[in-house]
């Protein structure tokens, strides 16, 4: 019997703009509705962690086995998603499952996961759109693999395990750094996280600039909560590619 999977996503667009939401397109055209349910939060103005945590509470006590939290600019191109989530949990023991992340993290400025992890410690892959119908794979490292944090573009949880542990997304962050902080919290709680070869296409190339005011404020908050206690130099980094 297939596990019951609910895909949760948020968008600022109203329901009448559903054809413009890439995740919605993949759900309808990719046949995803045959083995999962899409729970799309329209007209969203809240931070992602607040919405995600509310959904964890809403589905508690249901027969849902996995909640997959996915950004709205993602096209899921994997009709084996349910089987893969089941395998990641049953055979590898992953309670939180992603597509890209890091096995070791050196927390510093700028606090972007792929810059805080050495190349040898990065795991997983993500396809990115290069325009038109072409895509390009960003290969971070081997997968499946255990990690201590993962990119928020796709984070699935085994709902019974998460409810038992009492873990939730970190609501101190609305968008930037919510994924890193939430995963570090899970790691401290002893939850097992891992990336798995799930195929998806991410339309966004990631953060456009580390000089963005909102991102910098979030980065300062993250370093104050999770970073080294001694002041750290803040060099001018190269513009990252997510």
Backbone as CSV, one residue per row, in Angstrom:
resi,resn,N_x,N_y,N_z,CA_x,CA_y,CA_z,C_x,C_y,C_z
1,UNK,0.846,-1.196,0.000,0.000,0.000,0.000,0.881,1.245,0.000
2,UNK,0.609,2.186,-0.904,1.401,3.404,-0.978,1.177,4.269,0.260
3,UNK,2.247,4.931,0.723,2.067,5.860,1.839,1.243,7.052,1.389
4,UNK,0.497,7.643,2.300,-0.280,8.819,1.949,0.626,10.038,2.062
5,UNK,0.776,10.753,0.962,1.686,11.897,0.886,0.885,13.160,0.589
6,UNK,1.131,14.201,1.365,0.541,15.513,1.108,1.678,16.482,0.822
7,UNK,1.582,17.172,-0.313,2.566,18.176,-0.692,2.018,19.540,-0.284
8,UNK,2.772,20.238,0.569,2.352,21.545,1.087,3.209,22.627,0.446
9,UNK,2.557,23.687,-0.019,3.300,24.796,-0.603,2.548,26.097,-0.376
10,UNK,3.285,27.197,-0.424,2.702,28.522,-0.235,2.998,29.395,-1.450
11,UNK,2.063,30.254,-1.783,2.280,31.213,-2.851,1.556,32.506,-2.513
12,UNK,2.116,33.618,-2.953,1.451,34.905,-2.758,0.347,35.123,-3.785
13,UNK,0.287,34.275,-4.779,-0.713,34.428,-5.848,-2.090,33.970,-5.364
14,UNK,-3.153,34.528,-5.946,-4.517,34.059,-5.634,-4.817,32.781,-6.405
15,UNK,-5.849,32.037,-6.001,-6.184,30.778,-6.680,-6.423,30.920,-8.175
16,UNK,-6.922,32.069,-8.616,-7.195,32.270,-10.034,-5.924,32.297,-10.868
17,UNK,-4.776,32.416,-10.210,-3.491,32.425,-10.904,-2.809,31.055,-10.820
18,UNK,-3.580,29.994,-10.586,-2.978,28.677,-10.374,-2.151,28.204,-11.560
19,UNK,-2.525,28.624,-12.772,-1.776,28.191,-13.948,-0.381,28.803,-14.006
20,UNK,-0.136,29.839,-13.193,1.172,30.485,-13.167,2.108,29.866,-12.118
21,UNK,1.583,28.989,-11.284,2.374,28.387,-10.206,2.968,27.075,-10.711
22,UNK,4.288,27.015,-10.765,4.969,25.868,-11.370,4.634,24.563,-10.651
23,UNK,4.602,24.581,-9.326,4.300,23.361,-8.584,2.901,22.865,-8.921
24,UNK,1.965,23.772,-9.043,0.598,23.402,-9.406,0.571,22.763,-10.795
25,UNK,1.359,23.309,-11.711,1.443,22.747,-13.060,1.966,21.314,-13.015
26,UNK,3.009,21.091,-12.231,3.594,19.743,-12.169,2.632,18.754,-11.547
27,UNK,1.835,19.235,-10.630,0.887,18.340,-9.975,-0.192,17.880,-10.939
28,UNK,-0.652,18.788,-11.784,-1.712,18.442,-12.723,-1.186,17.712,-13.956
29,UNK,-0.139,18.259,-14.577,0.337,17.685,-15.829,1.222,16.462,-15.624
30,UNK,1.841,16.342,-14.450,2.756,15.233,-14.209,2.109,13.999,-13.614
31,UNK,0.800,14.045,-13.416,0.109,12.880,-12.864,0.322,12.673,-11.382
32,UNK,0.779,13.715,-10.690,1.073,13.585,-9.264,-0.172,13.290,-8.435
33,UNK,-1.342,13.726,-8.934,-2.568,13.569,-8.156,-2.959,12.106,-7.974
34,UNK,-2.310,11.201,-8.727,-2.652,9.776,-8.605,-2.161,9.174,-7.292
35,UNK,-1.130,9.763,-6.704,-0.568,9.153,-5.497,-0.261,10.159,-4.396
36,UNK,-0.667,11.421,-4.564,-0.443,12.409,-3.516,-1.492,13.505,-3.613
37,UNK,-1.546,14.336,-2.581,-2.500,15.438,-2.526,-1.726,16.744,-2.412
38,UNK,-2.166,17.753,-3.139,-1.531,19.064,-3.066,-2.336,19.969,-2.151
39,UNK,-1.690,20.487,-1.121,-2.302,21.450,-0.208,-1.610,22.791,-0.451
40,UNK,-2.184,23.600,-1.334,-1.595,24.879,-1.710,-2.216,26.006,-0.893
41,UNK,-1.393,26.780,-0.238,-1.849,27.929,0.535,-1.734,29.162,-0.362
42,UNK,-2.875,29.673,-0.801,-2.908,30.816,-1.716,-2.913,32.129,-0.927
43,UNK,-2.574,33.218,-1.613,-2.588,34.560,-1.011,-1.780,34.607,0.287
44,UNK,-0.691,33.880,0.320,0.054,33.781,1.573,0.877,35.039,1.843
45,UNK,0.800,35.521,3.089,1.611,36.655,3.523,2.402,36.323,4.787
46,UNK,2.323,35.085,5.241,3.026,34.659,6.446,4.393,34.075,6.104
47,UNK,5.221,33.933,7.127,6.477,33.237,6.949,6.226,31.755,6.722
48,UNK,7.079,31.109,5.945,6.878,29.688,5.635,6.827,28.811,6.884
49,UNK,7.716,28.990,7.875,7.664,28.110,9.048,6.322,28.150,9.780
50,UNK,5.708,29.325,9.871,4.417,29.430,10.557,3.355,28.609,9.835
51,UNK,3.329,28.705,8.510,2.358,27.939,7.726,2.660,26.448,7.831
52,UNK,3.925,26.085,7.679,4.306,24.678,7.728,3.953,24.044,9.076
53,UNK,4.220,24.768,10.151,3.909,24.225,11.480,2.407,24.057,11.675
54,UNK,1.641,24.976,11.137,0.189,24.850,11.228,-0.291,23.611,10.487
55,UNK,0.333,23.308,9.352,-0.050,22.120,8.593,0.331,20.837,9.340
56,UNK,1.466,20.858,10.026,1.847,19.693,10.833,0.768,19.422,11.883
57,UNK,0.282,20.482,12.511,-0.775,20.338,13.516,-2.081,19.878,12.879
58,UNK,-2.418,20.433,11.728,-3.673,20.079,11.064,-3.723,18.603,10.680
59,UNK,-2.582,18.065,10.242,-2.575,16.675,9.780,-2.255,15.670,10.884
60,UNK,-1.969,16.158,12.074,-1.743,15.249,13.203,-3.018,14.448,13.466
61,UNK,-2.854,13.158,13.672,-4.016,12.302,13.915,-4.676,11.793,12.654
62,UNK,-4.205,12.220,11.494,-4.758,11.732,10.227,-3.978,10.499,9.786
63,UNK,-4.327,9.971,8.603,-3.600,8.817,8.074,-2.461,9.239,7.148
64,UNK,-2.132,10.519,7.145,-1.026,11.010,6.330,0.294,10.498,6.908
65,UNK,1.137,9.944,6.045,2.431,9.431,6.495,3.553,10.429,6.252
66,UNK,3.493,11.134,5.126,4.544,12.100,4.795,3.924,13.441,4.416
67,UNK,4.520,14.514,4.948,4.242,15.862,4.491,5.488,16.354,3.778
68,UNK,5.342,16.791,2.531,6.468,17.318,1.769,6.262,18.811,1.574
69,UNK,7.153,19.611,2.145,7.070,21.068,2.055,7.943,21.520,0.887
70,UNK,7.306,22.110,-0.129,7.979,22.379,-1.393,7.732,23.826,-1.809
71,UNK,8.771,24.498,-2.295,8.609,25.861,-2.789,7.727,25.865,-4.028
72,UNK,7.022,26.961,-4.243,6.032,26.992,-5.323,6.653,27.106,-6.710
73,UNK,7.950,27.445,-6.777,8.613,27.555,-8.086,9.383,26.280,-8.425
74,UNK,8.801,25.153,-8.062,9.400,23.832,-8.290,8.455,22.990,-9.141
75,UNK,9.025,22.277,-10.100,8.270,21.297,-10.883,8.756,19.921,-10.457
76,UNK,7.868,19.147,-9.826,8.228,17.795,-9.397,8.056,16.854,-10.585
77,UNK,9.147,16.256,-11.008,9.139,15.394,-12.188,9.544,13.983,-11.769
78,UNK,8.791,13.431,-10.822,9.158,12.128,-10.272,7.913,11.392,-9.805
79,UNK,7.435,10.462,-10.635,6.226,9.722,-10.283,6.508,8.597,-9.297
80,UNK,7.756,8.445,-8.895,8.106,7.476,-7.852,8.313,8.167,-6.503
81,UNK,7.809,9.388,-6.382,8.020,10.158,-5.163,7.590,9.399,-3.915
82,UNK,6.396,8.824,-3.939,5.892,8.103,-2.764,6.800,6.933,-2.404
83,UNK,7.179,6.138,-3.404,8.053,4.992,-3.163,9.400,5.442,-2.595
84,UNK,9.905,6.555,-3.098,11.206,7.032,-2.642,11.149,7.535,-1.197
85,UNK,10.086,8.247,-0.847,9.945,8.697,0.536,9.823,7.502,1.480
86,UNK,9.050,6.527,1.057,8.890,5.310,1.868,10.226,4.595,2.034
87,UNK,10.993,4.468,0.963,12.281,3.796,1.021,13.271,4.570,1.889
88,UNK,13.272,5.895,1.754,14.190,6.722,2.544,13.940,6.548,4.034
89,UNK,12.671,6.400,4.388,12.354,6.232,5.810,12.520,4.786,6.277
90,UNK,11.958,3.841,5.514,11.940,2.440,5.940,13.331,1.813,5.906
91,UNK,14.069,2.051,4.851,15.358,1.377,4.673,16.551,2.169,5.203
92,UNK,16.439,3.486,5.217,17.567,4.306,5.670,17.295,5.011,6.996
93,UNK,16.060,4.989,7.439,15.733,5.564,8.735,15.621,7.072,8.752
94,UNK,15.543,7.706,7.568,15.444,9.160,7.524,14.067,9.607,8.007
95,UNK,14.062,10.520,8.955,12.809,11.083,9.446,12.478,12.411,8.763
96,UNK,13.518,13.070,8.256,13.380,14.282,7.459,14.173,14.046,6.177
97,UNK,13.541,14.309,5.030,14.118,13.911,3.739,14.160,15.117,2.806
98,UNK,15.323,15.319,2.170,15.473,16.422,1.233,16.104,15.963,-0.058
99,UNK,16.518,16.925,-0.867,17.165,16.601,-2.136,18.606,17.094,-2.185
100,UNK,18.946,18.096,-1.368,20.309,18.636,-1.354,20.622,19.161,0.035
101,UNK,21.859,18.932,0.490,22.225,19.388,1.822,23.681,19.141,2.127
102,UNK,24.009,19.195,3.402,25.403,19.089,3.830,25.537,18.123,4.990
103,UNK,26.613,17.325,4.950,26.901,16.379,6.025,27.684,17.033,7.153
104,UNK,28.432,18.073,6.831,29.206,18.837,7.811,29.043,20.306,7.471
105,UNK,28.872,21.146,8.497,28.621,22.558,8.263,29.536,23.398,9.146
106,UNK,30.201,24.352,8.552,31.033,25.312,9.282,30.298,26.640,9.279
107,UNK,29.627,26.951,10.372,28.761,28.127,10.410,29.590,29.404,10.402
108,UNK,29.339,30.241,9.408,30.089,31.477,9.228,29.303,32.392,8.308
109,UNK,29.863,33.574,8.060,29.289,34.507,7.104,29.954,34.305,5.748
110,UNK,29.179,34.347,4.651,27.719,34.436,4.538,27.084,33.081,4.830
111,UNK,25.975,33.073,5.521,25.363,31.832,5.988,24.432,31.239,4.943
112,UNK,25.053,30.759,3.873,24.376,29.989,2.829,24.947,28.580,2.900
113,UNK,24.075,27.582,2.919,24.533,26.240,3.289,25.642,25.727,2.388
114,UNK,25.547,25.987,1.071,26.540,25.436,0.160,27.869,26.182,0.243
115,UNK,27.871,27.364,0.884,29.128,28.068,1.116,29.711,27.729,2.481
116,UNK,28.866,27.258,3.388,29.352,26.857,4.710,29.800,25.396,4.736
117,UNK,29.554,24.678,3.652,29.959,23.269,3.562,31.052,23.114,2.519
118,UNK,32.128,22.444,2.867,33.160,22.153,1.878,32.579,21.247,0.795
119,UNK,33.192,21.309,-0.366,32.699,20.517,-1.503,32.548,19.042,-1.141
120,UNK,33.474,18.501,-0.391,33.438,17.077,-0.061,32.306,16.717,0.898
121,UNK,31.697,17.720,1.520,30.627,17.461,2.478,29.235,17.761,1.922
122,UNK,29.153,18.198,0.671,27.847,18.477,0.074,27.235,17.200,-0.490
123,UNK,25.916,17.145,-0.460,25.215,15.939,-0.883,23.986,16.292,-1.733
124,UNK,23.658,15.384,-2.684,22.423,15.501,-3.445,22.550,16.287,-4.733
125,UNK,21.405,16.529,-5.378,21.374,17.278,-6.633,20.018,17.946,-6.814
126,UNK,20.009,18.986,-7.646,18.784,19.693,-8.013,18.916,20.099,-9.475
127,UNK,17.847,19.952,-10.246,17.828,20.469,-11.609,17.326,21.913,-11.604
128,UNK,17.943,22.742,-12.431,17.523,24.133,-12.567,17.139,24.413,-14.016
129,UNK,16.148,25.265,-14.190,15.757,25.674,-15.530,16.781,26.654,-16.075
130,UNK,17.176,26.459,-17.332,18.106,27.382,-17.988,17.386,28.211,-19.053
131,UNK,16.086,28.138,-19.037,15.291,28.870,-20.018,14.659,27.934,-21.026
132,UNK,13.434,28.211,-21.396,12.733,27.347,-22.341,12.486,25.977,-21.730
133,UNK,12.799,24.938,-22.488,12.571,23.571,-22.017,13.851,22.916,-21.500
134,UNK,14.946,23.660,-21.489,16.213,23.088,-21.050,16.400,23.203,-19.547
135,UNK,17.038,22.180,-18.990,17.396,22.198,-17.575,18.859,21.796,-17.424
136,UNK,19.394,22.110,-16.264,20.782,21.771,-15.971,20.859,21.261,-14.546
137,UNK,21.550,20.154,-14.328,21.643,19.563,-12.999,22.784,20.199,-12.210
138,UNK,22.476,20.637,-10.991,23.507,21.068,-10.054,23.811,19.876,-9.163
139,UNK,24.975,19.282,-9.357,25.355,18.085,-8.610,26.196,18.484,-7.400
140,UNK,25.599,18.394,-6.222,26.317,18.759,-5.008,27.190,17.613,-4.502
141,UNK,26.691,16.380,-4.644,27.446,15.239,-4.142,26.606,13.978,-4.160
142,UNK,27.104,12.896,-3.545,26.399,11.611,-3.588,25.050,11.641,-2.889
143,UNK,24.169,10.775,-3.355,22.838,10.618,-2.784,22.352,9.205,-3.071
144,UNK,21.649,8.528,-2.176,21.195,8.949,-0.856,22.372,9.129,0.108
145,UNK,22.185,10.012,1.082,23.234,10.251,2.055,22.649,10.960,3.272
146,UNK,23.228,10.668,4.431,22.801,11.334,5.653,23.397,12.739,5.691
147,UNK,22.613,13.696,6.189,23.058,15.083,6.288,22.635,15.654,7.642
148,UNK,23.177,16.836,7.945,22.744,17.525,9.166,21.869,18.733,8.828
149,UNK,21.809,19.093,7.554,20.875,20.130,7.119,20.610,19.966,5.626
150,UNK,19.509,20.563,5.183,19.129,20.435,3.769,18.475,21.723,3.287
151,UNK,18.516,21.902,1.987,17.929,23.081,1.362,16.403,23.034,1.472
152,UNK,15.806,24.191,1.743,14.365,24.259,1.948,13.533,24.134,0.698
153,UNK,14.159,24.011,-0.468,13.387,23.874,-1.696,12.463,22.659,-1.632
154,UNK,12.905,21.614,-0.928,12.099,20.398,-0.731,12.505,19.778,0.596
155,UNK,11.581,19.763,1.546,11.816,19.108,2.831,10.582,18.275,3.161
156,UNK,10.730,16.973,3.199,9.628,16.076,3.547,9.863,15.512,4.943
157,UNK,8.786,15.326,5.674,8.891,14.758,7.015,8.041,13.497,7.104
158,UNK,8.547,12.528,7.880,7.727,11.376,8.240,6.889,11.834,9.424
159,UNK,5.629,12.121,9.172,4.789,12.816,10.143,4.719,12.126,11.508
160,UNK,4.501,10.802,11.593,4.448,10.183,12.922,5.732,10.380,13.726
161,UNK,6.879,10.295,13.070,8.162,10.471,13.762,8.320,11.898,14.285
162,UNK,7.937,12.850,13.460,8.081,14.256,13.833,7.137,14.623,14.965
163,UNK,5.919,14.116,14.910,4.967,14.378,15.999,5.464,13.786,17.309
164,UNK,6.043,12.591,17.240,6.553,11.949,18.451,7.731,12.721,19.039
165,UNK,8.567,13.292,18.165,9.758,14.010,18.629,9.432,15.426,19.087
166,UNK,8.352,16.000,18.572,7.975,17.361,18.949,8.727,18.437,18.178
167,UNK,9.374,18.062,17.079,10.123,19.043,16.280,9.175,19.892,15.453
168,UNK,9.559,21.160,15.287,8.824,22.063,14.412,9.817,22.968,13.670
169,UNK,9.351,23.586,12.595,10.164,24.562,11.880,10.401,25.782,12.769
170,UNK,11.549,26.410,12.614,11.935,27.549,13.441,11.238,28.817,12.955
171,UNK,10.306,29.319,13.742,9.516,30.479,13.346,10.209,31.807,13.609
172,UNK,11.454,31.780,14.071,12.224,33.016,14.188,12.615,33.558,12.813
173,UNK,12.431,32.738,11.795,12.815,33.109,10.438,11.609,32.942,9.523
174,UNK,11.367,33.947,8.668,10.212,33.876,7.777,10.524,33.126,6.492
175,UNK,11.707,33.359,5.930,12.095,32.662,4.707,13.585,32.345,4.711
176,UNK,14.415,33.375,4.695,15.855,33.135,4.728,16.244,32.439,6.030
177,UNK,17.058,31.420,5.925,17.647,30.685,7.056,16.667,29.807,7.831
178,UNK,15.403,29.757,7.419,14.485,28.879,8.151,14.867,27.418,7.966
179,UNK,15.385,27.080,6.783,15.737,25.687,6.523,16.977,25.259,7.306
180,UNK,18.023,26.109,7.298,19.252,25.776,8.021,18.979,25.680,9.514
181,UNK,18.305,26.684,10.068,18.051,26.701,11.510,17.167,25.538,11.939
182,UNK,16.132,25.236,11.164,15.222,24.149,11.523,15.932,22.800,11.487
183,UNK,16.816,22.624,10.500,17.556,21.371,10.413,18.571,21.237,11.538
184,UNK,19.230,22.322,11.891,20.171,22.268,13.011,19.437,21.937,14.307
185,UNK,18.228,22.465,14.461,17.411,22.109,15.629,17.093,20.616,15.628
186,UNK,16.733,20.096,14.461,16.411,18.665,14.352,17.624,17.806,14.662
187,UNK,18.783,18.228,14.181,20.019,17.489,14.441,20.325,17.444,15.937
188,UNK,20.134,18.559,16.618,20.366,18.610,18.068,19.397,17.695,18.816
189,UNK,18.212,17.493,18.252,17.212,16.631,18.883,17.441,15.156,18.573
190,UNK,18.402,14.870,17.711,18.708,13.482,17.385,17.896,12.906,16.250
191,UNK,17.198,13.752,15.500,16.442,13.262,14.347,17.398,12.939,13.207
192,UNK,17.078,11.921,12.437,17.940,11.503,11.332,17.444,12.115,10.033
193,UNK,18.335,12.825,9.362,17.995,13.512,8.121,18.845,12.986,6.986
194,UNK,18.288,13.012,5.791,19.057,12.553,4.639,18.494,13.068,3.332
195,UNK,19.355,13.105,2.321,18.906,13.465,0.976,18.698,12.188,0.173
196,UNK,17.810,12.280,-0.810,17.436,11.120,-1.613,17.290,11.588,-3.061
197,UNK,17.566,10.720,-4.056,17.495,11.144,-5.454,16.069,11.326,-5.964
198,UNK,15.477,12.440,-5.585,14.141,12.822,-6.035,14.303,13.880,-7.128
199,UNK,13.657,13.670,-8.244,13.854,14.544,-9.397,12.859,15.705,-9.381
200,UNK,13.413,16.909,-9.370,12.595,18.104,-9.462,13.379,19.197,-10.188
201,UNK,12.660,20.175,-10.683,13.270,21.297,-11.377,12.937,22.568,-10.605
202,UNK,13.969,23.314,-10.217,13.781,24.554,-9.472,13.951,25.720,-10.424
203,UNK,12.912,26.542,-10.525,12.950,27.649,-11.472,13.913,28.745,-11.026
204,UNK,14.015,28.959,-9.712,14.860,30.030,-9.186,16.323,29.611,-9.149
205,UNK,17.211,30.578,-9.348,18.651,30.314,-9.236,19.170,30.598,-7.843
206,UNK,18.272,31.008,-6.930,18.681,31.251,-5.556,18.810,32.727,-5.232
207,UNK,19.449,33.021,-4.122,19.621,34.390,-3.666,20.369,35.211,-4.714
208,UNK,19.830,36.388,-5.039,20.445,37.211,-6.075,21.662,37.968,-5.565
209,UNK,21.651,38.355,-4.278,22.773,39.122,-3.748,22.817,39.038,-2.230
210,UNK,24.024,38.895,-1.678,24.182,38.863,-0.224,24.123,40.265,0.370
211,UNK,23.937,41.287,-0.470,23.785,42.647,0.034,22.315,43.005,0.268
212,UNK,21.414,42.080,-0.050,19.989,42.306,0.184,19.727,42.580,1.666
213,UNK,19.025,43.657,1.960,18.825,44.091,3.345,18.089,43.048,4.180
214,UNK,17.018,42.492,3.643,16.237,41.503,4.394,17.081,40.268,4.678
215,UNK,17.849,39.822,3.678,18.706,38.658,3.885,19.778,38.934,4.936
216,UNK,20.387,40.113,4.899,21.442,40.455,5.855,20.909,40.486,7.276
217,UNK,19.709,41.025,7.468,19.105,41.050,8.803,18.858,39.632,9.303
218,UNK,18.389,38.770,8.415,18.164,37.378,8.780,19.485,36.677,9.080
219,UNK,20.506,36.992,8.312,21.818,36.377,8.519,22.401,36.778,9.873
220,UNK,22.238,38.038,10.244,22.715,38.499,11.556,22.004,37.750,12.678
221,UNK,20.695,37.555,12.519,19.919,36.831,13.530,20.374,35.380,13.616
222,UNK,20.612,34.776,12.463,21.055,33.381,12.440,22.412,33.217,13.113
223,UNK,23.359,34.093,12.795,24.695,33.989,13.392,24.646,34.222,14.894
224,UNK,23.769,35.119,15.338,23.635,35.368,16.771,23.102,34.138,17.499
225,UNK,22.233,33.365,16.815,21.612,32.202,17.456,22.450,30.936,17.299
226,UNK,23.090,30.765,16.146,23.749,29.492,15.860,25.251,29.613,15.599
227,UNK,25.735,30.816,15.410,27.121,30.989,15.004,28.111,30.948,16.142
228,UNK,29.404,31.042,15.810,30.460,31.103,16.828,30.229,32.292,17.748
229,UNK,30.625,32.140,19.004,30.398,33.206,19.970,31.415,34.334,19.841
230,UNK,32.566,34.032,19.247,33.562,35.066,19.013,33.221,35.810,17.720
231,UNK,33.467,37.133,17.671,33.199,37.886,16.439,33.965,37.301,15.264
232,UNK,33.286,37.220,14.129,33.886,36.653,12.932,34.047,37.719,11.854
233,UNK,35.152,37.671,11.102,35.293,38.608,9.983,34.244,38.333,8.924
234,UNK,33.861,39.357,8.210,32.855,39.210,7.173,33.454,39.644,5.831
235,UNK,34.157,38.733,5.165,34.776,39.079,3.886,33.722,39.286,2.810
236,UNK,34.096,39.948,1.751,33.194,40.139,0.617,33.237,38.879,-0.244
237,UNK,32.178,38.067,-0.202,32.199,36.792,-0.941,31.837,36.985,-2.407
238,UNK,32.133,35.974,-3.177,31.636,35.943,-4.541,30.150,35.676,-4.499
239,UNK,29.446,36.160,-5.498,28.010,35.932,-5.552,27.757,34.429,-5.671
240,UNK,26.964,33.849,-4.747,26.740,32.393,-4.773,25.796,31.970,-5.874
241,UNK,25.915,30.729,-6.264,24.988,30.097,-7.190,24.302,28.965,-6.465
242,UNK,22.989,29.079,-6.283,22.261,28.064,-5.541,22.035,26.841,-6.383
